[in-house]
Amino acid sequence: MSATMKSARRVKPPPGEAAPSTVRLSTESLKGRERHDGAVESMAPNAGDDWLPPKTLLKPAGQLQLSDPELNEELTRILNANNPHAPQNIARYNNNERAFKAVPYTDHVVVHFEFDGYMVYTGGEDGDGQNPLVAVAAGVNAGTTTSSSTEPVVQQSMRPTTGEADGGEDGDGVPKLGAPSRNQFNFSERASQTLNHPYRDRWTNTEPPPKRTFSDTVNQWAIFDAYIEDAQQKEKAAAKAKAPASGGAKTQKDDHVALLPASDAPTHSESEIHRNAELRRALAMVERMANQNTFDDVTQDYKYWEDAGDEFREGRGGVLLPLWKFTCEKEKRKQTTAICWNPAKHDLFAVGYGSYEFTRQGPGMVACFSLKNPSHPEYLFVTEAGVMSVDFHPQYPSLFAVGLYDGSVAVYNLQKKTDAPIFKSTSKSKHADPVWQVAWQKDDLDDNSNFFSISSDGRVVQWTLLKNELVMSDVIKLQIDNDVGPVADIAPAAGPTIATASTAVAALNLDDDKKLFGLEGGCSFDFNRSSDHLFIVGTEEGRVHKCSKLYNSQYLLSFEGHQMAVYTVKYNPFLPRVFLTASADWTVKLWDHDQTKPLMTFDLCSPVGDVAWAPYSSTVFAACTSDCKVYVYDLSVNKYAPICEQAVAKKAKLTHLAFSLNEPLLLVGDDRGHVQSLKLSPNLRRIGGTRGGDVSEDQKLADILGI
């Protein structure tokens, strides 16, 4: 705030008047004077300082000039306890909720000065206790001072004393001070921050405990028999306790022996009987004789029946004669998921039981049946998961590999007396999806047995049997966008020129939506008979790939002819370049593995579960469908229609079939756990065909297909 000040000028007094007093001049000089430029010059405060240079008050050039009403205006100022510098958006981590939470309240307390004092108040008892000198004086003069004493307590306590007042026998007279006490007003608080253990997430993957399904029937007579048996056992126990000893003196040993009647003599238990190998062999022979007498008519048809009507049927058609039906009583609710004949024992075959439905999974089973005993399996192996595939070893017929629904594989031995596998994959080394097929191959360079497996996780894996473990190695991953490699076969068969690389690449032009998935789900595979390094793979997307063990990162050739999953692929046992595919799109297609287009297509009007070549002819194959029918084709007789179409089950879907290697027999399994054996009529097992017998089987098929 500024104010206009009048300047005090020195003027010469008129004659006859006295000059102004010095004090007044000094008073006027305190007001200062204003220069012509607006600055104020302050005058000296005392009259004797007028000779000093005037002091100039400096003001900025752009200072705001307020008027008198503005200067006299009253402004209201409100004071509050809020700290303007306190943060308003504090967030702290909440360990309970494991998230950052905003703090709603902010502390506005501001500490300007803090001092921890050391002064002690001596007005009360607490203060006297805090003073060590007063405490010592009170202890020394206790009982010796009188009320007439006028000396201060402190002075009396510091004087030397004699006699009993001395500090001890030494007589030094120096009193001992007590231990320093804690000052309750001089306390400083200290805080520390500890590190709490952070939360950690851990996962573990364990194998589930084995499960088994147990069932039994309870009725009135079973309960009655159980009570009768229990009563008999109690009577026998009471008779043993009350039996008297024989004549003569008792010995210490006789006190613990009770005589039993002849009828109660101890007998061998059931487990001891089963351990006897000779007795088991005799029981198996007797059981087979009983079954032969029971199924005598079926056995006679299997051995001697020949359909005479084949000579008069049009188109040289044939029929299938139903023989035995094999059923495992423990797995009535399971589906037949695999059938495989034993290469050495021609009457022995293995059946795998499982389920193709995800909601009906449980323990599986492998049952080995014999044609000599159709009522009960010869061997029985229980698995932790459903069985999806079975294959016998070609050189060691007692070994067979099993693929399970949980992605693991196992190897069993029929010669072992236990149902536990001799080799099994671990939880780390196994497929992520069900194993749809397993197949044994030739031993490696170290003479170690090995087999291959395929799963819907998109991998083909080789398993090697070492001394104490089962080692796995990936052969190929079924990449959707996998480029086609060299299409030239390493050991090409005789025939036309192989398709060029441009044609193979054109066959693999996939849509954009198909490229979203990384791997194709494998369903089936088969190895070439002449070149064991070549194999074909059928996928869930309907594509078929020709692969090699030598190229584990690319396909040799790809075939696109099916619209749905390819359930089975089979190489012809006589002409290695020809193979069959069975798909859920109701078709069976015949391919040349050097051409991308199918040679023949057979529409069966129902999803095809399995297809198999006949072992006795290169032109005969059979297929089973979901409408309970079995189709048998002979390309040398008719290339467009089957020579046999027959329903073999009622209200059941056929899943698998297999030709016998040495007998005119066909096994067909359904989704109810039954396996039906069918005998082929003479027209269905004809070897020569329409041409003479001088032509080989491979040349006969090549002439029919024109390759």
BELPEVEN-V295415 format. One line per field, one symbol per residue. ss: DSSP state (H for helix, E for strand, C for the rest). phi: phi as a letter, one per 20 degrees, with the letter a starting at -180 (. if undefined). psi: psi as a letter, one per 20 degrees, with the letter a starting at -180 (. if undefined). Layout:
# BELPEVEN-V295415
ss=???
phi=???
psi=???
This chain:
# BELPEVEN-V295415
ss=CCCCCCCCCCCCCCCCCCCCCHHHHHHHHCCCEECCCCCEEECCCCHHHCCCCCEECCCCCCCCCCCHHHHHCCCCCCCCCCCCCCCCCCEEEECCCCEEEECCCCCCCCCCCCCCCCCCCCCCHHHHHHCHHHHHHHHHCCCCCCCCCCCCHHHHHHCCCCHHHCCCCCCCCCCCCCCCCCCCCCCCCCCCCCCCCCCCCCCCCCCCCCCCCCCCCCCHHHHHHHHHHHHHHHHHHHHHHHCCCCCCCCCCCHHHCCCCCHHHCCCCCHHHHHHCHHHHHHHHHHHHHHHHHHCHHHHHHHHHCCCHHHHHCHHHCCCEEEEEEEECHHHCCCEEEEEEECCCCCCEEEEEEECCCHHHCCCEEEEEEECCECCCCCEEEEECCCEEEEEECCCCCCEEEEEECCCCEEEEECCCCCCCCCEECCCCCCCCCCEEEEEEECCCCCCCCEEEEEECCCEEEEEEECCCCEEEEEEEECECCCCECCCCCCCCCCCCCCCCHHHHHHHCCCCCHHHHCCECCEEEEEECCCCCCEEEEEECCCEEEEEECCECCCECEEEECCCCCEEEEEECCCCCCEEEEEECCCEEEEEECCCCCCCEEEECCCCEEEEEECCCCCCEEEEEECCCEEEEEECCCCCCCCCEEEECCCCCCEEEEEECCCCCEEEEEECCCEEEEEEECHHHHCCCCCCCCCCCHHHHHHHHHCC
phi=.ccfdeeedecffffndefffffffffffffmcdefenfddeeffdffdfffffedeecffeffdeeffffefededddceeefeffdcecceeffelbecfefddfdfdeebbcefdfdedfdffffffefffffffffefndedfefdfffffffeffccmffffrffmfmefeffffeeefedcdecccdeeefffcdccbcdffffccedbbddbffffffffffffffffffffffefffffofedffffdddfdfffdffcfffffffffffffffffffffffffffdfffffffecfcfffffdefmlfbcdefdedebeffcfeedfdacbeffdefedbdcedabeefedeafdbdddecfebfebffcbcedfcfedbbbeffedfeebecddfenecbcdcfffedeffecbfefedbfecgeebcbfcffffemefbbdbccfencdddddeefcbdddbfebdeffefffefefffcfefrffffffffffffdfeffffffeeceeedbbbeffedfeebdcddfeneccecbfececbefaccccddcfefbccfffddfedbdcccfemcccdcdfdcedffbccedmageebbbeffdbeddbcbccfemdddcdcffebeccfebcbedbdlbefdbbbeffccfccdcdcednecdeceefgfedfefmedfffefffffffffemd
psi=pqqpqpqoqpqpqrqiqqqqqhghhhghihhaqprijiqppqrqhqhijhiqqqppppqqhkqpoqrghhhippppppprjqohipqilppqpohgilrpqpohpppjppohppporjqppjhahhhhhiohghhghhhgjpihqriipjqqhghhhiqqrrciiqiaihkhjoqpqrpprpoiimpppqqqpqoqpqqqpqqqoqpqqqqqppqrppaghggghgggghhghggghhhhhipqqrqrqqrhhhhjpppqrhhkqqrqrhhhghioghhghghhghhhhghhhglghhhhhhhippoiihhjqqjlrarpopdqpppohilhjrqoiqppqphgoijpqqpppbpiphikqaqaqppoqqiinihqqhqpppqhrqphqqpqphhniipqqpprhjirqqpqphiqjqjqqhqqqrhhnrqirqohqqpqrqqahjkpqqrqqqrjjkqoqpppoagjropqppgqpmpgkpqpbpipqhmqrparqqqrhhhhhhijoqrhhhihqgqqpphrrqqqhhoiiqqqpprhijqppprqhinjjrqhqqpoiqiaqohpppqpigoiiprqpprikjqpqpqpjjqiqqhqpoojkqpphqqqqpiiqijpqqqqrikkqpppqohigpihqqipoppirplqppgqqpqqhiqmqpppqajjjqoppppprhhikpghbirrihprghhghhhgik.
